[in-house]
Amino acid sequence: MTSVQFLTSDGHFIGFTAKGHTNYASVGKDIVCAGVSTLVQTTVLGLEQLVGLKLRLKQEKGSGYFSCLILQETDQEKLCQANFILNLMYLGLQQIAGEYQKYVEISIKEVEKNEV
């Protein structure tokens, strides 16, 4: 199963962590994994290239672990733009999780900015 946990602070998304493999199908044929991966990668591209954010990214190849965190020095306007993009990712993952409940789960965790 792939678990995606979104991090929020003061009502705004500030990042996410994805863990695990969906195991819906064999490698290269797993449409659920492909959907989750596409949303993750597109979100990171949007945050970096469209909004211009500096992110703390961590990926562990083979384990299915990927994390993305907006760095603290971000101004309010960019945080609002990032929140929009991360909300879109959240909605997309909700759609996938609704249809493939055994393979994808999503959650939200409220954190203090100084915790991350």
N, C-alpha and C positions, 0 to 999 in steps of 0.2 A: 504494500500500500504506500502511496505517496501522501505525506502530510505536509500541508502548507500552513504556516502560522504567520499571520500578519501582525506587525507591531504598530501600535498607535500611541500617540502622546498628545495630550490636549486636544483630542478629537480629530487629529490628522494621522493618516498613515505615514509612517516613517521608514518602513522596510518590511522585509519578510524573510522567512527561512523555509526552504523546501527540503524534505528528507525522504529517502526511500525510493523504491521502484514500484510502479503500479502492478507489474506482473499480469497485465491483462492478456498479453500475447508474447510470443518470442521476440527477442531483440530484432529490430528492423521492421517488425510488423505490428508493433504495439501502438495503436492509434490513440489510446488514452495518454500514454507517455508523450507521444508526439504533440498532442494538444496542450498538455501541461507545459512541456518544454518550450513550445512556441510562445505561449503567454509569458513565461518567465523571461525568455530572451528578448522579446519585443518590448516588454516593460523596461528592462534595463537599458535597451537602446533609446527608448523614449526619454527616460530620466536623464541619461547622459547627453544625448545628441539634440533633443528638442528643448529640454529645460535647461541643460547646461550644468547639471549637478555633479558634484564630486561624491562618489559613492565608495563605501567600504564593501568590497565584494570578496566572497570566499567560496571556492568550489573544491570539492574533493572528488576527483575523477573516479568513476566506477562505483562510488558509494551512493550516488544520487543526492548528495548534499550540496546545496547552493544557498548562500545567504547574501542579502543586499540590504545595506543600511545607509540612509542619507546622513551625511556628516553634519555635525551640529551647527556649523557656521552659516547655514542656509538662511536667506532672507525670506520674509513672509510671502512675497509674491511667488517665489519659486516653490515654496512649500505648498501653496494652493495648487499650482500646476502639477506638482508631484502627486498630491492627494488625488487629483482627477485621474491621472494615469494609473495609480495604484488601485483606485476604486474600480476602474475598468477591468484591471486584471482580476480583482476580487469577484466582480460580476461574472466574468468569463469562467473562472474556476468554480463558482457556485453552479453554473449551468452544467459543467462537466461532472461535478460531484453529485448533482441531482440525478443524473442519468447513470453514473457509474459509481454508486455508493460504496461498493466493496473495494474500490481501487483508489479513490481520492477522498481525502477529508481536509476541510479547511477550518481554521479557527482564528480568533482575534485575541491578542494579549495587549492590555494597556500597560505601558511602562513609563517611567520617568526618564526624561532625556539623559540625565546623568547616569542612568543605569546601563546604557548601551554604549 
